[in-house]
Amino acid sequence: MNLQQHCGWYLKTAGAMVLAAGVAKMLGGPGGERIAGVPDPLFGLTPGQLLPAIGAFEVLIGLACFLRRFAVRLKLVLLGWLSTGLLTGLIGSWVLGPPQGGWWMGSLPGMLGLSHLAAHGVVTGVAAFLFAGSCLFLLLEWRAEGPAAPTKTRPDTPRS
């Protein structure tokens, strides 16, 4: 397998993960009854309002990973951006204490019979996979292109 085949495999796998997570957020209700009604301090939205919006955004990114019309670099940047935000939130939740529930997963952990700690571990693993893969393939793509060619500039026109 060459680099393009490995990158294609990664994009399809990552796209499927993000697409599944987005659909689950759109269809499932907010999880964590303690915080289900607490509004987000930044936008004032409750998790019940925020989860479907985040889910729709994840569905768009997941679908983009399968479509040829988007450049590979754009797909990798979107996955890296999404995973960086997710990892930042996960690290923040660990700083605040061990996971007591993650409203960002909606009711999916309860439907699958997962404990909050197990669900947190799965989300952390997926986020790490998305982040590491996008960074790795962006770096390999950049190295394969070689140094950037200097841009041509127009010679100065004489002034009269």
C-alpha positions in Angstrom: 0.0 0.0 0.0 1.2 3.5 -0.8 0.6 6.7 1.1 -2.6 7.6 -0.9 -4.1 4.2 -0.1 -3.3 4.5 3.6 -4.6 8.0 3.7 -7.8 6.9 1.9 -8.3 4.1 4.4 -7.8 6.5 7.3 -10.3 9.1 5.8 -13.0 6.4 5.3 -12.5 5.1 8.8 -12.4 8.5 10.4 -15.3 9.7 8.3 -17.4 6.7 9.4 -16.6 7.4 13.1 -17.4 11.1 12.9 -20.6 10.4 10.8 -21.8 7.8 13.4 -21.1 10.1 16.3 -22.9 13.0 14.6 -26.0 10.9 13.8 -26.0 9.6 17.4 -25.9 13.2 18.7 -28.7 14.2 16.4 -31.0 11.3 17.3 -30.2 10.8 20.9 -31.3 13.0 23.7 -29.0 14.8 26.0 -27.3 12.6 28.6 -26.4 13.4 32.2 -29.6 14.5 33.9 -27.7 16.8 36.3 -26.5 19.1 33.5 -29.2 18.5 30.8 -30.9 21.8 31.6 -27.8 23.9 32.4 -27.1 26.4 29.6 -23.7 26.7 28.0 -22.0 29.8 29.4 -20.7 31.0 26.0 -23.8 30.8 23.9 -26.6 30.2 26.4 -27.8 27.0 24.7 -28.8 23.9 26.7 -27.2 20.6 25.7 -30.6 19.6 24.2 -30.2 22.5 21.8 -26.4 22.2 21.3 -26.1 18.5 20.7 -28.1 18.4 17.4 -26.2 21.3 16.1 -22.8 19.7 16.9 -24.1 16.4 15.5 -25.1 18.1 12.2 -21.7 19.6 11.9 -20.1 16.2 12.5 -22.3 14.6 9.9 -21.1 17.2 7.4 -17.5 16.5 8.2 -18.1 12.8 8.1 -19.7 13.0 4.7 -16.9 15.2 3.3 -14.5 12.4 4.1 -16.3 10.2 1.6 -16.7 12.7 -1.2 -14.0 13.1 -3.8 -15.0 16.8 -4.5 -13.1 17.9 -1.4 -9.3 18.0 -1.3 -7.6 15.5 0.9 -5.8 18.3 2.8 -9.1 20.0 3.7 -10.5 16.7 5.0 -7.4 16.2 7.2 -7.5 19.7 8.5 -11.2 19.4 9.4 -10.6 16.1 11.2 -7.6 17.6 13.0 -9.6 20.7 14.0 -12.5 18.6 15.3 -10.3 16.2 17.2 -8.3 19.1 18.8 -11.5 20.6 20.1 -12.7 17.3 21.4 -9.4 16.5 23.1 -9.3 19.9 24.7 -12.8 19.3 26.1 -11.8 15.8 27.3 -8.7 17.1 29.0 -10.7 19.9 30.6 -13.2 17.4 32.0 -10.3 15.3 33.5 -8.9 18.4 35.1 -12.2 19.1 36.7 -12.3 15.5 38.1 -13.0 12.0 36.9 -15.7 11.7 34.3 -19.2 11.8 35.9 -20.9 11.8 32.5 -20.5 13.5 29.3 -23.4 15.4 27.9 -21.4 15.7 24.6 -22.2 12.0 24.0 -25.9 12.4 24.5 -27.8 9.3 25.6 -25.7 6.9 23.5 -23.7 5.5 26.4 -26.8 4.6 28.3 -28.4 3.0 25.2 -25.2 0.9 24.7 -25.0 0.0 28.4 -21.6 1.7 28.9 -20.5 3.2 32.1 -19.5 6.9 32.0 -15.9 5.9 32.5 -16.0 3.4 29.6 -17.7 5.8 27.3 -15.2 8.5 28.2 -12.4 6.0 27.4 -13.9 5.2 24.0 -14.3 8.9 23.1 -10.8 9.6 24.2 -9.5 6.8 22.0 -11.5 7.9 19.0 -10.3 11.6 19.5 -6.7 10.4 19.8 -7.1 8.3 16.6 -8.6 11.3 14.7 -5.9 13.7 15.9 -2.9 11.4 15.4 -4.0 10.3 12.0 -4.8 13.8 10.7 -1.5 15.2 11.9 0.5 12.2 10.6 -1.1 12.3 7.1 -0.8 16.1 6.9 2.9 15.9 7.7 3.5 13.0 5.2 1.6 14.9 2.5 3.6 18.0 3.2 6.9 16.1 3.1 5.9 14.3 -0.2 5.3 17.7 -1.9 8.8 18.9 -1.2 9.8 22.5 -0.6 7.4 25.1 -1.9 8.4 26.7 -5.2 9.0 30.4 -5.0 6.2 32.5 -6.3 6.8 34.6 -9.4 6.5 38.3 -9.0 5.8 40.8 -11.7 8.8 43.0 -12.4 8.4 46.5 -11.5 7.1 48.7 -14.3 9.0 51.8 -15.0 7.4 54.9 -13.8 7.1 57.9 -16.1 
